Structure formats: C-alpha cells, structure tokens
Amino acid sequence: MNSERAIQVNIAIMRVFVRMKEVVPQYRKLVERVRELEKREDGHEDDIQEIFLLIDKLEARAESEPGKLIS
C-alpha cells in the first residue's frame, strides 16, 4: 500500500471525489428544474427546448474537458 503506484491511485481517487463534489450540485439543479417543469401544465415546448439546450451545454463542457475528472 505504500508503493508509488498505490499512492498515485489514491491521489487519483481523491481527485475524482473532489470533482464529483463540484459537479453534483449542477446536476442537482438540473433535476430540480426538470421536476418543476413536469409540474407545470403550460409552456412545455419552450421548457423542453430549454432542457435540451442545458443538456447540450453540459455535453459540450464534458467534451471540451476530456479526462478532467481525474486530472
């Protein structure tokens, strides 16, 4: 457990958890927004469009930062 490889793996794991802590609130907000939209009866087309735009932004961000979760 004290080898250089084990130390590097532990560091990578910690970086993943730190990044998850940063990212999770963004997704939580998106989930809350979707739930709000589900409750509303009117304006669904505009809201659905907004959801797709938000998802596209998240995907673009993920693609522009490949491997960011572990770096």
C-alpha positions in Angstrom: 0.0 0.0 0.0 3.0 2.3 0.2 4.2 1.7 -3.3 4.4 4.6 -5.8 1.6 3.1 -7.8 -0.7 2.8 -4.8 0.0 6.4 -3.8 -0.9 7.6 -7.4 -4.1 5.6 -7.4 -5.1 7.1 -4.0 -4.4 10.6 -5.3 -6.5 9.9 -8.5 -9.4 8.6 -6.4 -9.3 11.7 -4.2 -9.3 14.0 -7.2 -12.4 12.2 -8.6 -14.3 12.7 -5.3 -13.3 16.4 -5.2 -14.5 16.8 -8.8 -17.8 15.0 -8.1 -18.4 17.3 -5.2 -18.1 20.2 -7.6 -20.2 18.7 -10.4 -23.1 17.1 -8.4 -24.8 20.4 -7.4 -25.0 21.4 -11.1 -26.9 18.2 -11.9 -29.0 18.5 -8.8 -30.1 21.9 -10.1 -30.9 20.4 -13.4 -33.0 17.7 -11.8 -34.9 20.2 -9.7 -35.6 22.3 -12.8 -36.9 19.3 -14.7 -39.2 18.4 -11.8 -40.5 21.9 -11.7 -41.3 21.8 -15.4 -43.1 18.5 -15.1 -45.5 20.0 -12.6 -46.4 22.9 -14.9 -49.2 22.4 -17.3 -48.4 25.1 -20.0 -45.4 26.2 -21.9 -43.9 22.7 -22.2 -42.5 23.2 -25.7 -40.3 26.1 -24.6 -39.3 24.3 -21.4 -38.4 21.1 -23.3 -36.3 23.2 -25.6 -34.6 24.8 -22.6 -33.8 21.3 -21.2 -32.2 20.2 -24.4 -30.1 23.4 -24.5 -28.9 22.8 -21.0 -28.0 19.2 -21.7 -26.2 20.3 -24.9 -24.2 22.7 -22.8 -23.3 20.1 -20.3 -22.2 17.7 -23.0 -20.1 20.3 -24.8 -18.4 21.2 -21.5 -17.7 17.5 -20.8 -16.3 17.1 -24.4 -14.1 20.2 -24.1 -12.6 18.9 -20.8 -11.8 15.3 -21.6 -10.2 13.4 -18.7 -10.9 16.4 -16.4 -12.5 14.2 -13.7 -9.1 12.7 -12.9 -6.7 15.5 -13.6 
